[in-house]
Amino acid sequence: MPAIIPTEHTARITWLGCVANSEADLRSVPMQDAALTFAGVPGEFHGGETRPSCSRVAALYQRGTVIANTRQISIVSAEELALIAQAMGTDALDPSWLGASMVVEGIADFSHVPPSSRLQAPDGAAMVVDMQNRPCHLPAKVIDAERPGMGRAFKQAAEGRRGVTAWVEREGRVAVGDTLRLFIPDQRGWQPGR
């Protein structure tokens, strides 16, 4: 049996975006389609085959250490975006405000798909899920510009719903409307002390 197994779960891409420079503006610019290369999406600020380490891996590396880039793509689910907006008390959240690369619809509990899962596009392009994307304070400023006073509620509302980060395992193209198939690792959950 293969180590990565297909599931019957699929997700439809409902939105694609690209962040040119998140230090200048976190907002994603919407796109209809995107190339997936081994360095991520061309022109994406978070792209590249390597990246400087950040707070997420501070227990391993001094900040700024060059490491492999497993955070090329930020994927959120439409269903979880709606839950975040509801928890914030607003009608909707535009994924561009979060610096998202992709919005998918159709996989329940999307932020908790197992690390090392794959999402495969119709042309064979595949993205590997690194891990859950933790909510941070960065979208607050953008959200406040669009919905004054709402930004401070984002981090708590997005806990466990912020989607995942991923990296490109096989190059290809994705487009709004494409269906991605979910593949998961064939292993039980970790049980320390067993």
Secondary structure, DSSP 8 states (H G I E B T S, - for coil): --SEEEEEEEEEEEEEEE-SBTTTB---EEESEEEEBTTBSTT-TT-SSEEE--GGGTTTS-TT-EEE---SEEEEEHHHHHHHHHHHTSS---GGGGT-SEEEES-TTGGGS-TT-EEE-TTS-EEEEEEE----SHHHHHHHHHSTT-GGGHHHHHTTTS-EEEEEEE-EEEETT-EEEEEEES-----TT-
